[in-house]
Amino acid sequence: MSADNAVNAGRPVVDAGRTAADRKRGLRRIDMRRIDLRRLGRATALFGGASGRDRLPGAIEHLIKVHRARQPGAGPEAVELLRRAYVLAESSHRGQTRKSGEPYITHPLAVTLILAELGAETTTLTASLLHDTVEDTEVTLDQVEREFGKAVAYLVDGVTKLEKVDYGAAAEPETFRKMLVATGSDVRVMAIKLADRLHNMRTLGVMRPEKQARIAHVTRDVLIPLAERLGVQALKSELEDLVFAVLHAEEHARTRAMIEAHAAAPDPLAAVAADVRVVLREAGIAAEVAIRPRHAVSVHRLLRKRGGARLGGCDFGRLLVLVGEDADCYAVLGELHTCFTPVIAEFKDFIAAPKFNLYQSLHTAVADEEGRIAEVLVRTRRMHRVAEAGVIALGDPQAGAETAADGGGGPTAETDGGVRVDPTQPGWLARLLEWQRATPDADTFWTALRDDLAQDREITVFTQGGTAGGAQGAEGSGTIRLPAGASCVDAAYAVHGGSGHACVGVRVNGRLAPLGTRLRDGDTLQLLMDDSATSGPDRDWLEHATTPAARIAITRWLTQYPAAGRDDQHERTPAVRPAPASDAPPVAEPVAVSDRPGATVRLARCCTPVPPDRVTGFVIRGGTVAVHRAECPAIARMKAGGRKPVPVRWRDGGRAGGYRATVLAEALSRPRLLADLTEAIAGQGIGIVSAAVEPPQEHRVRHTYTVELPDPGALNPLMRAMRSVPGVYDVYRARPAVAGANRL
């Protein structure tokens, strides 16, 4: 029998739920603890073996009522399916009891009621009734499929645990891996698991303290983040309070005492709510205004945010305004900000930009004439159902949005680069499934899963097609969602998967940026990729990577190529291959001439002029005429020293060779950059006279090469060849420096 299920079905040790005072104030939050399990146990004993086929077992009468209330379209076929599922579950679990001594069937019944309250459709409820039969009884998966269909069997199999006898200590992480993989095809698997864990957390009382703590830690680290990401706030909030009660019992007790004390006094939010109702009624806006009490963890977080300062009367809840249409939400907002004093810093529009978990609402805060500040949530009734039940409110993902509880399905799709996206197949889940395939080790998977789920906020980044050295980068444009705090390294692996190591640079909002740059919501990103086999990450990337997908891919690459991961990207200048000796006879005539008879002419090394540069000359030591580029700073220095310029010109039809030029290449620092650049220069048949590499700054580096050209026309092809090297983003002639005059 499942260890998580074999727990007390009686009253929880600590009541982490809402008080009667909470429930009487305004709109009812979905409350899933009104089920008397002892009554269900008695009903099971009396009616579990109902002999008549048409007789509805008394134990599921309440379940059917709730289901029909949430799903009015559930007809006789749905009722019959649930009846048969209950009969099979009750008969197979008969004789099994929970640690409290109650019939075991009370557990699947309670789990199914939780899902029914959230508006789950019939298939999910059927699988929920049967979710422990394959794991704990003689019922087989084939039998479930024959009697209830493939969809129900898939859901039951998805939540069935792996045996410890087969997997040992890896059973728990591998079970979660199995559930997540199944959730990738049908999110209802995780919905059943979350409801299962909620009931087990409610009934954790008879467990040993150490086991309570272990289960609570897993719930906190894995299940609550999953509930948040799937948007099932009704489950998430109660799970948070139950975990809080187990792991921080004293703080939980103090928080509950504060809530109880507040509930015993008049609520100042009631007066604000009344004023809001008057304002909206006078504006002709049909709306329902209610007080939404904060749960224990929410109050505790607010208390910590305020530094332990005493909370005011309006801090224990928020106003919830429900309207019919999206446009009405903005009409309500306009009235609130007109008739009350808005707290602008508190305004957020999650309707125009929904959260990654489908959540939509307008958030604001207003102050009335007496200075009472109230937080206000404005949403449609459809948005409210999705906010409470998340993906469960969207119905059967296999059938599409039309099966959603409201007939509209909520935010059934979003666009990603113009492509419709199924909200029941969220991007974060796809990324999680991608990286888990690369982690066969259970411990590594378990650690990475907790780290991934700890990143509870997402940002949206707009991607553009990128190039690097002429190689095509990211394919097209679109959007990607990343956890808050993600870097450009994370983005490279999110877009290109295992090929992310080919990223040699990035542009963020049109500007070159280091790979370690932390991205912000709304940034535009261009990834510069190098498709050559020489590209690969270095160990510094691990300092920038925050997502498991990136860290796992980088670690795997460095393990496969350990030598490449050494810190060799800051290469020293190697011994430079000398310029090839010319087989031509000694030059009789210079490449430039002056008007001074018999004067020797040479090209200045400070600016390395090359035809057809504009040039001028100056007489230096020994009567030699030095030829400078017209923009060389040395010219001004010589004129200031009293030297007069000498007219010079390029010789027409002069000999080939002997031209020196200094070119600079600016690039994104990476391993083998120096080798690739020198190879590109050699490939043009050009000799290198000298080379220098400056220390990298923010992942950018500058190389300086003085080369000897066979003819002036070779300069432009050389610069084009250097620009084609992956990672190089600029190549240009050296700008002459004043210091060059000292070398004449």
Summary of the structure (lengths in Angstrom):
residues: 744
radius of gyration: 36.1
end to end distance: 91.4
largest distance: 126.3
contacts: 2442
relative contact order: 0.06
helix: 45%
strand: 17%
